[in-house]
Structures are given as C-alpha cells and as structure tokens.
Amino acid sequence: MRIIHVLSSVMWSGVERYALDICRHCRDHGDDVAVITRDARAVDDVFRRHDIPVRFAQLGGFLSYHAVKGICDVLGESREPTAVHCHSTRDAFAALTARRLLGRHDIRVVLTRHYVRRAGRSPFHRFVYRNVDHMVFVSRIARDKFFSGWHWKGRYADDDINECVIHNSLNIALEPVAEEPHKGPVTAMYLGRLAPDKGLEDLIDALAMLKGSKIRLRIVGTGHPDYVDLLRRRAVTAGVMHMIDWPRHKENTEDFIRMSHFGVLPSVGPEAFGMSNIEFMKEGRPIICSDNGAQPEYITHCRDGILVAPHDVARLAEEMRRLASSAELRKEIGCAARKRFESQLNWDGFIRRMYELYLN
C-alpha cells in the first residue's frame, strides 16, 4: 500500500522522529512511502538521508487552498490504496478535503495527537474529528485532556470518534545493554529540545546544589539560539559552566546515551509522551523525569525510573546525587527500565497496531 505522512513543522522534534520511524519500517517492508512537508531543510534533510521521498505543499491554516492542492497532487500520482497520516488537525483537514475532492474512498486518513490539549471547538475541528478514520493518542493523559470539558451532543459526541491510545516506540534494533563508563565523573544526560517547557533552568539550578560532587551534566539537543544563550548565561551565573558539556547534536544519539550513567529529563510542561525517556530505557539507563505528563503510564517510581514533581529543584538535585553515588542502584533501575521497554513499549507491538489502522 501507499503511506504518506504530512508534516507541517519547520523544526525537528519527536513528532518528526515518530513519522520517520514508521516510514523506515514501512519502506523496508515493501510499502510505497513518502512525506509531504513545508520545504523545511531541518526536516527534509533527515528524511532524505534515510531515502524517504520528500514532496512539498504550502501547508498552513484550515482554509489553505495551496495545502489542499499540494496533497491532491501527491495523492493523484497513484490509484493504489493509500493511508495519509497527519500530525496536526489543520493538516488532517487539508487531507480530508483533498480526499473528498478526488472522490477517493480508498484513502484513509489517520491523525495522531502528540500534545496534551483540549479538543478544538470550531466547525473545522469538528469536521476533522468526525471524519478521520482513526485518531491516535500517544498516551492516556493526551486522550483525557482532549475530551476534558467535552460538551458536544448528537453527531459531535465522543462516541462518534474512532479513537485509541498507542504508546510510542522506537524503530531501533535492540542490542545488548552497554556497560556504563568506568572512568571519569558520573555523567547525567539531558536529551531533547532546548526549550523553556523542558525544565532546563531547573536542571542547571539543581546542578548548582551539587557543586563539589563528581557529577557532570551533558546537554544534547537543539533550540533557538537566544534561548541556548540564556541557558549558558544561567550556568555561568550559577558557577556550574565547568560542570556541563554541550556537544553538537547529532541524529544518532545512542552513543551519547551509552557514554552516560543516567538520564535526567525534568519537563515542567506536561509531556504527551516523552520520546527521550524511552531512548534511555531502551539503552538500560535509569532516568529521572517529571511526573506531570504521560511518564507515570510507563514508568513506576523507584522501579524502572525516578519521578519528581516539576520545579522541585531540591528533590531533583537529591535524586541526581542518589543515582550518582550508587552504581548498584543505577544498574537495578536501568535493567528494570530495559525490561519495561522490551515488554510494553517494543516496536513490533507498536507497528502492528499502526498497520491495523492503515488497513482497516
């Protein structure tokens, strides 16, 4: 079959990683795959490196003629059964409109909700919710927030929406867990976007409470240059700049994770899922993360990870100190995290459910 992902972001994030993993798997299993983007180099270059065809459309608002036309042009290239997988309500609206204009009943439209947000109330949102073939929520908290305050009746009721929860996974081969580094300081690692909702200010403040300890922090990610400068100035002011490594971000982050002793991901905004968390779990590394999003759905506190409240800098520093001081505790939690990933977050289970949505 033909599988097309529509991505309107101009920046690389977990959403684009999610789409790339699906595209790689489907292509390797003989499907015809492609992505439609806004001609954004940060996104397009990664897909091209993985030999995923990239097409362009002027993706935009709900009433974007150019977005609909661009999707129509791509869909019109083939008559084989097609699944169009969208990652925003606006793109799903354009895909549904294109399907209607083409009169193609063999085209299925799937929408994944990657954010913790309430459902939109406009007529355009309602059109999307009741017409997509499947709506996928990446976590229960994302689903519950979507339906919170839901007051629509009749044809707009929630039981009219074909929806399900599918936790994210990673399309990466499982390899034996690498031993943690034996030389040098204990290294905590942050992996993800460098943005205000990720709790990086709290992380730097927590590191300031650990002065004198043999802990080093590695921050891996990309963000707006002004915000990155703000973080660096905060580290200088706190007197911990010498305790932080800022390596250049690269697509393959597994080596960075294997060179670390544990992950620390103290988001202050609710995470709809948290892809970086499961990257550490897959590599058998313990993680410290916030408890205000989907994390408790796949992490049990003190068993396969450590959960802290957002903005609790003192608790964050204490948990970092506790993990840094005990190799035995790190191994125990890291092994449990790897088992959790293998049993509940594995790729085979994820992609099997995704194919069911594409085909049925």
C-alpha positions in Angstrom: 0.0 0.0 0.0 1.0 3.7 -0.1 1.7 5.5 3.1 2.1 9.3 3.2 3.0 11.4 6.3 2.1 15.1 6.3 4.4 17.2 8.5 4.0 20.9 8.7 6.6 21.8 11.3 9.8 23.5 10.2 11.8 22.1 13.2 12.9 18.6 14.0 11.2 17.1 17.1 9.8 13.9 18.5 6.8 14.2 16.1 9.2 14.0 13.1 11.1 11.2 14.7 7.8 9.3 15.1 7.0 9.7 11.4 10.5 8.8 10.3 10.5 5.5 12.3 7.2 4.5 10.7 8.3 5.4 7.2 11.5 3.5 7.5 9.7 0.4 8.7 7.0 0.5 6.0 9.6 1.1 3.3 11.7 -1.8 4.4 8.5 -4.0 4.3 7.8 -3.1 0.7 5.3 -0.2 1.0 5.5 2.9 -1.1 6.2 5.7 1.4 6.6 9.5 1.2 6.4 12.6 3.3 4.8 15.9 2.5 6.5 18.9 4.2 6.7 22.7 4.0 10.1 22.6 2.3 11.9 22.8 5.7 15.5 21.9 5.5 15.8 20.8 9.1 13.1 18.2 8.4 13.6 17.3 4.8 17.4 16.6 5.1 16.8 13.9 7.7 14.2 12.1 5.6 16.4 12.3 2.5 19.3 10.7 4.4 17.1 7.8 5.1 16.0 7.6 1.4 12.4 8.7 2.2 10.9 10.7 -0.8 10.0 14.2 0.2 7.3 16.2 -1.5 6.3 19.8 -0.8 3.0 21.6 -0.2 2.2 25.0 1.3 0.8 23.6 4.5 -0.9 26.2 6.6 -4.3 27.1 8.1 -7.6 25.3 7.7 -8.6 27.2 4.6 -5.3 26.9 2.7 -6.0 26.2 -1.0 -2.3 25.5 -1.6 -2.2 22.9 1.1 -5.2 21.0 -0.3 -3.8 21.3 -3.8 -0.4 20.0 -2.8 -1.9 17.0 -1.1 -4.2 16.4 -4.1 -1.2 16.4 -6.4 0.6 13.8 -4.4 -2.5 11.6 -3.9 -3.3 11.8 -7.6 0.0 10.1 -8.6 -1.2 6.7 -7.7 -4.5 4.8 -7.6 -3.4 2.2 -5.1 -4.9 2.1 -1.5 -3.4 4.9 0.5 -3.1 5.9 4.1 -2.4 9.6 4.9 -1.0 10.0 8.4 -1.3 13.6 9.7 0.1 15.0 12.9 -1.9 18.2 13.2 -5.6 19.0 12.9 -5.0 21.5 10.2 -3.1 19.0 8.0 -5.8 16.4 8.6 -8.4 19.0 7.4 -6.4 19.5 4.2 -6.1 15.7 3.7 -9.8 15.1 4.2 -10.7 17.9 1.8 -8.3 16.5 -0.8 -9.9 13.1 -0.4 -13.3 14.5 -0.9 -12.3 16.5 -4.0 -10.6 13.4 -5.5 -13.6 11.2 -4.7 -11.1 8.6 -3.4 -12.9 6.3 -0.9 -9.8 4.1 -0.7 -7.8 6.8 1.0 -7.7 6.5 4.8 -6.8 9.5 7.0 -5.2 8.9 10.4 -4.5 11.7 12.9 -2.1 11.3 15.8 -2.5 13.7 18.7 1.0 14.4 20.1 0.1 17.1 22.6 -1.8 17.5 25.9 -4.5 19.8 24.7 -8.3 20.1 24.8 -10.2 19.4 21.6 -10.8 22.5 19.4 -14.4 23.7 19.2 -14.5 25.3 15.8 -16.5 23.8 12.9 -13.2 22.9 11.2 -12.1 20.9 14.2 -15.4 19.2 14.4 -15.2 18.3 10.7 -11.8 16.6 11.3 -12.8 14.7 14.4 -15.9 13.1 12.9 -14.3 12.3 9.5 -10.8 10.9 10.2 -10.8 7.2 10.0 -8.7 6.9 13.2 -7.5 9.3 15.9 -4.4 8.1 17.7 -3.5 9.5 21.2 0.1 8.8 22.2 -1.0 8.5 25.9 -4.0 8.3 28.2 -3.3 11.8 29.5 -3.4 13.2 26.0 -6.7 11.4 25.4 -8.2 12.5 28.7 -7.2 16.2 28.2 -8.6 16.1 24.7 -12.0 15.0 26.0 -12.0 17.2 29.1 -14.8 19.7 29.0 -16.4 17.9 26.1 -20.0 19.0 25.8 -20.9 18.2 22.3 -24.1 16.2 21.7 -25.5 14.1 19.0 -23.3 13.7 16.0 -20.5 15.5 17.8 -20.5 13.2 20.8 -17.2 11.5 21.8 -18.5 8.0 20.9 -18.7 9.1 17.3 -14.9 9.4 17.2 -12.9 6.3 16.3 -10.0 6.7 18.7 -7.4 4.7 20.5 -4.3 5.1 22.7 -1.0 3.8 21.3 2.1 4.5 23.3 5.2 5.5 21.2 8.1 3.2 20.5 11.5 3.3 18.7 12.4 1.7 15.4 15.9 0.8 16.6 17.3 -2.7 16.8 17.6 -3.9 20.4 21.3 -4.6 21.3 22.8 -5.8 24.5 23.0 -3.2 27.2 26.4 -1.5 27.2 28.2 -1.2 30.5 28.4 2.3 31.9 31.7 4.2 31.7 34.1 3.2 34.5 36.4 6.2 34.3 35.8 9.8 34.8 33.0 11.6 36.6 29.4 10.2 36.8 27.6 11.8 33.8 23.9 12.8 33.8 22.5 13.5 30.4 19.6 15.6 29.1 18.4 14.7 25.6 15.7 16.6 23.8 14.6 20.0 22.6 16.2 23.0 24.3 13.0 24.9 25.1 11.5 26.6 28.2 9.0 23.8 28.9 11.7 21.2 29.3 12.9 22.3 32.7 16.5 23.1 31.8 16.6 26.1 34.1 15.6 23.9 37.0 18.3 21.3 35.9 21.0 24.0 35.9 19.8 25.2 39.4 19.9 21.6 40.7 23.4 21.2 39.4 24.4 24.3 41.4 23.3 22.4 44.5 25.7 19.6 43.6 28.9 21.7 43.4 31.9 19.7 44.7 30.4 16.4 43.7 31.8 14.3 40.9 28.8 14.8 38.6 28.9 16.1 35.1 25.9 17.1 33.0 25.8 16.6 29.3 23.1 18.6 27.4 22.3 17.2 23.9 19.7 18.9 21.8 18.9 21.9 19.6 16.9 25.0 20.3 16.5 28.7 19.5 20.0 30.4 19.7 18.7 33.1 22.1 17.3 30.5 24.5 20.5 28.5 24.4 22.5 31.7 25.2 20.1 32.3 28.1 20.9 28.8 29.5 24.6 29.3 29.1 24.4 32.6 30.9 22.4 31.0 33.7 25.1 28.3 34.0 27.9 30.9 34.2 26.0 32.9 36.8 25.4 29.7 38.9 29.1 28.8 38.7 28.5 25.4 37.0 29.5 26.1 33.4 32.6 23.9 34.0 30.4 21.0 35.0 28.4 21.0 31.7 29.3 19.6 28.3 27.4 21.0 25.3 28.2 18.6 22.4 27.0 19.2 19.0 23.7 17.4 18.5 23.6 14.5 16.0 20.8 12.3 14.7 22.2 9.1 16.3 22.2 9.8 20.0 22.7 6.2 21.2 26.4 6.7 21.6 25.8 9.7 23.9 23.4 7.7 26.0 25.8 4.8 26.3 28.5 7.2 27.5 26.3 8.5 30.2 25.3 7.0 33.6 21.7 8.2 33.8 19.3 10.5 32.1 17.6 13.5 33.6 14.5 15.0 31.8 12.7 17.4 34.2 10.0 18.8 31.9 7.8 21.5 33.5 5.2 21.3 30.8 3.1 18.1 30.7 4.6 15.6 28.2 2.1 13.9 26.0 4.6 11.0 26.0 8.4 11.8 26.2 10.4 10.1 23.5 13.7 10.8 25.1 12.6 8.9 28.2 12.2 5.6 26.3 15.5 6.2 24.5 17.3 5.8 27.9 15.0 2.9 28.9 15.9 1.1 25.7 19.7 1.5 26.4 19.2 0.3 30.0 20.0 3.6 31.6 18.0 4.9 34.6 16.1 8.2 34.2 14.9 10.9 36.4 11.9 12.7 34.9 8.9 14.7 35.8 5.6 13.1 36.9 3.2 15.7 35.4 2.6 14.0 32.0 2.4 10.5 30.5 5.6 9.4 32.3 3.7 7.5 35.1 1.9 5.5 32.4 5.1 3.6 31.5 7.4 4.4 34.5 6.9 3.1 38.0 8.6 5.3 40.6 11.8 3.7 42.1 11.3 0.6 40.0 12.2 1.4 36.4 12.7 5.2 36.8 12.5 8.0 39.3 9.7 10.5 39.1 9.9 14.0 40.6 7.4 16.9 40.6 8.2 19.8 38.2 10.0 22.8 39.6 11.1 20.8 42.7 14.8 21.7 42.3 15.9 20.4 45.7 14.3 17.0 45.1 15.8 16.8 41.6 19.2 17.6 43.0 18.8 14.9 45.7 17.8 12.2 43.2 20.7 13.1 41.0 23.0 12.8 44.0 21.4 9.4 44.9 21.8 7.9 41.5 25.3 9.3 41.1 26.5 7.8 44.3 25.3 4.2 43.7 26.3 2.1 40.7 24.2 -0.7 42.1 21.0 1.4 42.1 21.7 2.6 38.6 22.1 -1.0 37.4 18.9 -2.1 39.2 16.7 0.6 37.8 18.3 0.5 34.4 17.7 -3.2 34.0 14.1 -2.8 35.0 13.7 0.0 32.5 15.1 -2.1 29.7 12.7 -4.9 30.6 9.7 -2.5 30.7 10.7 -1.2 27.2 11.0 -4.8 25.8 7.7 -6.0 27.3 5.4 -2.9 26.9 7.0 -0.4 24.5 8.6 -2.6 21.9 8.5 -1.7 18.2 6.7 -4.8 17.0 3.7 -4.2 19.1 3.5 -0.5 18.1 3.8 -1.0 14.3 1.4 -3.9 14.3 -1.3 -1.7 15.7 -0.4 1.1 13.3 -0.8 -1.2 10.3 -4.2 -2.2 11.6 -5.3 1.4 11.4 -3.8 1.9 7.9 -5.6 -1.2 6.6 -8.9 -1.3 8.5 
